[in-house]
Amino acid sequence: MSSPKPAILVTGISGNLGVRVLPLLADYEVIGVDLNPPHSGLPLRFVRMDLGEEESCRDLMLLLRDSRVAAILHLAFVLDPVRNQILDTDRMWRINVAGTARIMEAIGETNRYETIVQKFIVPSSVAVYGPDIPGAAGEDYPLGAHTLPCAIHQKESEKVIQQRAPGLRGCSAYVLRPHIFAGATVESYMLGAFRGTPNGQSERAERLRSRGRRLPCLLPIGKRYLEHRMQFVHVDDVARLLVYIARRTEPETQRLTVLNVAGRGEPLTIARCVAIAQARCVRVPGEGSLRLALKLLWRLGISAIPPDALPYLTGQYLMNTERLREFLGADYERVIRFTVEEAFEDTFASPAATA
């Protein structure tokens, strides 16, 4: 008689990453937590829960204990306020930062008398390092996120995890810092800058989308902006990495593991990204002019790129991923299958071809 499948809880199951993870979890009893159920026919138990609410902490503790959840993939995080329709920064903070704290408190209470939850795995972001850093940051580089609310929230969430990891009572915590997600199924304002998608919520943006119009890629005048380099990571590689860690059976040597995550190979220059995207690049006099353009497009509801993202659009922030390569060992290319360039190229493929 076969043993029952272990239970795994995935917060943010209805987001793009959650939907990409779900097919990889056939050997688990999947419990998905979100505000709305995912568009998927795959088997799972869906629990409607708002991590921004205080009572979710007790609900989570009961869910973890009663279902004997072995691992948690914490994917619930508001990155794009327009797409998530959560424009209130305080509400974002309650979901992003306080929500992370609530999950960790629930784990500690669940494991009070026996270790039930063994792994807590959280994707953070390269944005925690800040928008302009020298060289390639290793995992010990100081966190300097500023200006952009979601980046600041990721930095604050990581501080919560660092402070509370010792209190998880036998549960190991993993923080992944992926670079910009790429792939045909990914929708974000960072990729939208190259796609030229009028991804605002106004009627004007809807008319532009219906006509197939593309916005130009805006850059300040100056050679250095075209020479800035970027890394990307394919969303499916991140999904594979999450599940790889959940399944990993080697004894844990530390309670908190932090890993930079990017595609294999060399970064791409902005000029190469523009060429791959076949975008029309329009140069503006300087960063001040670009900020004014972003504010105008934001105010008119044409673009979903928040003006606060300007430093991340014009800066250079690269990561060293040697620790990830060592962590994965012989499985590195089996998990991280896309190079940086392949991941970015797939962004402009048909979503149906990669689903």
Sequence and secondary structure as in RCSB ss.txt:
>XXXX:A:sequence
MSSPKPAILVTGISGNLGVRVLPLLADYEVIGVDLNPPHSGLPLRFVRMDLGEEESCRDLMLLLRDSRVAAILHL
AFVLDPVRNQILDTDRMWRINVAGTARIMEAIGETNRYETIVQKFIVPSSVAVYGPDIPGAAGEDYPLGAHTLPC
AIHQKESEKVIQQRAPGLRGCSAYVLRPHIFAGATVESYMLGAFRGTPNGQSERAERLRSRGRRLPCLLPIGKRY
LEHRMQFVHVDDVARLLVYIARRTEPETQRLTVLNVAGRGEPLTIARCVAIAQARCVRVPGEGSLRLALKLLWRL
GISAIPPDALPYLTGQYLMNTERLREFLGADYERVIRFTVEEAFEDTFASPAATA
>XXXX:A:secstr
      EEEEETTTSHHHHHHGGG TTSEEEEEESS  S  S  EEEE  TTSTTHHHHHHHHHHHHTEEEEEE 
     HHHHT   HHHHHIIIIIHHHHHHHHHHHHTSSS    EEEEE  GGGG S  SSEE TTS     SSHH
HHHHHHHHHHHHHHGGGGSS EEEEEEE EEESTT   HHHHHHHT   SSSHHHHHHHHTT    EEEESSHHH
HH EE EEEHHHHHHHHHHHHH  S  S SEEEEEE  BS  EEHHHHHHHHT  EEEESSHHHHHHHHHHHHHT
TS    GGGHHHHHS  EE  HHHHHHHGGGHHHHS SBHHHHHHHTTS HHHH 
